[in-house]
Amino acid sequence: MKNLLLSLLFIVFLISCTATKTGTAKTSSEINSKQSDTIRIANDSLEYEVIIIDNGFNTWLNSQAKPRQFYTESYLENRNQIYVREWNNRVLQPQRFNTNLYEMQINYNSNIHYGYEVNYLIYNYMIYFQITNKQQLSGFVPNP
């Protein structure tokens, strides 16, 4: 249960966007790996921050996920839009879905260019979440 709550904590910080629709992510995004289970990505020019705190995610990312540049950025953006839309639908239906898994909405704006690294990490977290929690956020079972 503690792992589940920690994974949901990342949602709180997933994307806190107050940027304009014309913003683009810079390659100078700050990427820090604070602890083995915490990943932080921030870009002050877009005013967003992504923090992923989940026991096992970093290990899974390094051992199971496809390497960077395996997917195109447009593929990652499209999949993230689908996953986030379904995630947010589940948050709004607490009578149907486990509120311990889907506590709060994710603010992911498809009109903002977050850059490859942000989309790569969000995509892989969504895959990790689905596999470890036996959830299916789209029409097919995810592959790492």
C-alpha positions as a printed NumPy array, in Angstrom:
array([[  0.   ,   0.   ,   0.   ],
       [  2.888,   2.332,   0.789],
       [  4.38 ,   1.717,  -2.653],
       [  1.027,   2.482,  -4.203],
       [  0.736,   5.762,  -2.318],
       [  4.266,   6.721,  -3.322],
       [  3.475,   6.022,  -6.947],
       [  0.424,   8.212,  -6.734],
       [  2.487,  10.973,  -5.164],
       [  4.227,  11.349,  -8.479],
       [  0.861,  12.308,  -9.995],
       [  0.665,  15.323,  -7.7  ],
       [  3.853,  16.628,  -9.16 ],
       [  3.583,  15.026, -12.615],
       [  3.067,  18.155, -14.581],
       [  2.23 ,  21.456, -13.014],
       [  1.916,  23.553, -16.113],
       [  1.252,  27.227, -16.207],
       [  3.099,  27.743, -19.474],
       [  1.621,  29.246, -22.59 ],
       [  0.615,  27.114, -25.553],
       [  3.542,  28.386, -27.597],
       [  6.21 ,  27.195, -25.153],
       [  8.748,  24.56 , -26.132],
       [ 10.954,  22.465, -23.925],
       [ 14.62 ,  23.355, -23.976],
       [ 17.336,  20.769, -24.276],
       [ 18.753,  22.308, -21.125],
       [ 16.002,  20.754, -19.001],
       [ 17.361,  19.901, -15.615],
       [ 17.366,  16.161, -15.135],
       [ 18.336,  14.819, -11.745],
       [ 18.215,  11.39 , -10.266],
       [ 18.013,  12.211,  -6.553],
       [ 17.607,   8.72 ,  -5.178],
       [ 17.334,   5.335,  -6.765],
       [ 13.53 ,   5.56 ,  -6.717],
       [ 13.065,   9.266,  -7.396],
       [ 13.387,  10.918, -10.78 ],
       [ 13.009,  14.678, -11.163],
       [ 12.749,  16.659, -14.384],
       [ 12.283,  20.419, -14.299],
       [ 12.287,  23.26 , -16.786],
       [ 11.898,  26.72 , -15.286],
       [ 11.179,  28.376, -18.634],
       [  8.026,  26.25 , -19.02 ],
       [  7.317,  26.212, -15.297],
       [  6.795,  22.487, -15.039],
       [  8.185,  19.782, -12.862],
       [  7.837,  16.032, -13.071],
       [  8.704,  13.966, -10.037],
       [  8.351,  10.209, -10.197],
       [  8.561,   8.5  ,  -6.818],
       [  7.846,   4.815,  -6.985],
       [  9.775,   1.953,  -5.485],
       [ 11.139,  -0.084,  -8.331],
       [ 10.453,   2.304, -11.212],
       [ 14.049,   3.403, -11.735],
       [ 15.244,  -0.204, -11.67 ],
       [ 12.491,  -1.192, -14.097],
       [ 13.321,   1.772, -16.35 ],
       [ 16.973,   0.744, -16.538],
       [ 16.334,  -2.975, -16.992],
       [ 13.009,  -3.416, -18.825],
       [ 12.156,  -0.247, -20.741],
       [ 13.15 ,   0.283, -24.344],
       [ 16.217,   2.51 , -24.662],
       [ 15.921,   6.222, -25.342],
       [ 15.403,   7.055, -29.003],
       [ 13.681,   3.69 , -29.574],
       [ 10.357,   5.53 , -29.959],
       [  9.799,   8.756, -31.835],
       [  8.775,  11.791, -29.848],
       [  5.44 ,  11.97 , -31.678],
       [  4.714,   8.335, -30.745],
       [  5.414,   9.076, -27.082],
       [  3.252,  12.219, -27.158],
       [  0.353,  10.334, -28.766],
       [  0.534,   7.447, -26.296],
       [  0.828,   9.835, -23.344],
       [ -2.297,  11.679, -24.484],
       [ -4.221,   8.391, -24.588],
       [ -2.912,   7.183, -21.237],
       [ -3.438,  10.509, -19.471],
       [ -6.956,  10.897, -20.9  ],
       [ -7.911,   7.447, -19.604],
       [ -6.17 ,   8.063, -16.277],
       [ -8.141,  11.288, -15.792],
       [-11.396,   9.532, -16.74 ],
       [-10.726,   6.982, -14.021],
       [-10.018,   9.677, -11.461],
       [-13.448,  11.144, -12.223],
       [-15.143,   7.767, -11.647],
       [-14.196,   6.789,  -8.08 ],
       [-17.181,   4.45 ,  -7.831],
       [-15.746,   2.31 , -10.678],
       [-11.993,   2.556, -10.154],
       [ -9.722,   2.147,  -7.171],
       [ -9.194,   5.563,  -5.599],
       [ -5.897,   4.348,  -4.16 ],
       [ -4.596,   3.948,  -7.717],
       [ -6.226,   6.986,  -9.298],
       [ -6.192,   9.746,  -6.706],
       [ -5.8  ,  12.881,  -8.784],
       [ -5.788,  14.121, -12.347],
       [ -2.686,  14.633, -14.459],
       [ -2.267,  18.022, -16.08 ],
       [ -0.747,  17.066, -19.446],
       [ -1.368,  19.639, -22.17 ],
       [ -0.973,  18.289, -25.698],
       [ -0.372,  21.828, -26.985],
       [  2.867,  22.153, -25.011],
       [  6.065,  20.628, -26.342],
       [  7.625,  19.04 , -23.258],
       [ 10.531,  17.487, -25.086],
       [ 11.667,  13.927, -25.568],
       [ 12.921,  13.169, -22.064],
       [  9.714,  14.212, -20.291],
       [  7.538,  12.261, -22.707],
       [  9.852,   9.244, -22.493],
       [  9.663,   9.129, -18.688],
       [  5.908,   9.706, -18.515],
       [  5.305,   7.023, -21.144],
       [  7.497,   4.516, -19.355],
       [  5.914,   5.28 , -15.993],
       [  2.495,   4.625, -17.497],
       [  3.726,   1.289, -18.864],
       [  5.314,   0.428, -15.517],
       [  2.129,   1.432, -13.656],
       [ -0.057,  -0.742, -15.881],
       [  2.189,  -3.776, -15.587],
       [  2.8  ,  -3.585, -11.837],
       [ -0.822,  -2.769, -10.942],
       [ -2.444,  -5.041, -13.55 ],
       [ -4.269,  -2.122, -15.147],
       [ -5.004,  -1.424, -18.804],
       [ -5.252,   2.239, -19.794],
       [ -5.761,   1.652, -23.507],
       [ -7.076,  -0.975, -25.895],
       [ -4.052,  -3.243, -25.627],
       [ -1.736,  -4.688, -23.016],
       [  1.411,  -2.551, -22.783],
       [  4.854,  -3.852, -23.624],
       [  7.931,  -2.502, -21.898]])
